[in-house]
Amino acid sequence: MLAYGLVFMLVCTLVRTYLAPEESHSLMSSFREGLLVIGWVALWKPVEELLFNWWPLDRERKDWRRLAAVDMRIDVY
């Protein structure tokens, strides 16, 4: 998810740089700033996951590893 967000941010930055030059008037300036905001919004959720929500994911990963290590025996009657 982070990689997709970074790629999208890069695309927004490139479009912002090449299609809407800085010396443009107010409408193009708004378009430039909108692209920047959209790029950062695309990164919001991946960065949130990376910074704050990895604790439950780490706990869940440890639980799955413990379950994978359990010996099972199936008795057929």
RAURVEN-V55703 format. One record per residue. RES is the residue in three letters. SS is DSSP state (H for helix, E for strand, C for the rest). D_FIRST is the distance of its C-alpha to the first C-alpha in Angstrom with 2 decimals. Layout:
RES,SS,D_FIRST ; RES,SS,D_FIRST
This chain:
MET,C,0.00 ; LEU,H,3.79 ; ALA,H,5.45 ; TYR,H,5.24 ; GLY,H,6.23 ; LEU,H,8.67 ; VAL,H,10.00 ; PHE,H,10.63 ; MET,H,12.28 ; LEU,H,14.26 ; VAL,H,15.42 ; CYS,H,16.49 ; THR,H,18.30 ; LEU,H,20.00 ; VAL,H,21.10 ; ARG,H,22.31 ; THR,H,24.26 ; TYR,H,25.85 ; LEU,H,26.45 ; ALA,C,27.51 ; PRO,C,29.66 ; GLU,C,30.37 ; GLU,C,34.00 ; SER,C,33.29 ; HIS,C,34.81 ; SER,H,33.41 ; LEU,H,31.70 ; MET,H,29.77 ; SER,H,29.12 ; SER,H,27.59 ; PHE,H,25.45 ; ARG,H,24.29 ; GLU,H,23.48 ; GLY,H,21.70 ; LEU,H,19.36 ; LEU,H,18.72 ; VAL,H,18.09 ; ILE,H,15.72 ; GLY,H,13.67 ; TRP,H,13.68 ; VAL,H,12.99 ; ALA,H,9.74 ; LEU,H,8.81 ; TRP,H,10.57 ; LYS,H,8.40 ; PRO,H,5.82 ; VAL,H,9.27 ; GLU,H,11.00 ; GLU,H,9.23 ; LEU,H,9.93 ; LEU,H,13.40 ; PHE,C,14.73 ; ASN,C,13.29 ; TRP,H,13.18 ; TRP,H,16.92 ; PRO,H,16.99 ; LEU,H,14.34 ; ASP,H,16.60 ; ARG,H,19.63 ; GLU,H,18.43 ; ARG,H,17.72 ; LYS,H,21.24 ; ASP,H,22.73 ; TRP,H,21.47 ; ARG,H,22.92 ; ARG,H,26.16 ; LEU,H,26.37 ; ALA,H,25.89 ; ALA,H,28.75 ; VAL,C,31.15 ; ASP,C,34.14 ; MET,C,34.90 ; ARG,C,38.21 ; ILE,C,38.97 ; ASP,C,42.61 ; VAL,C,44.01 ; TYR,C,47.23
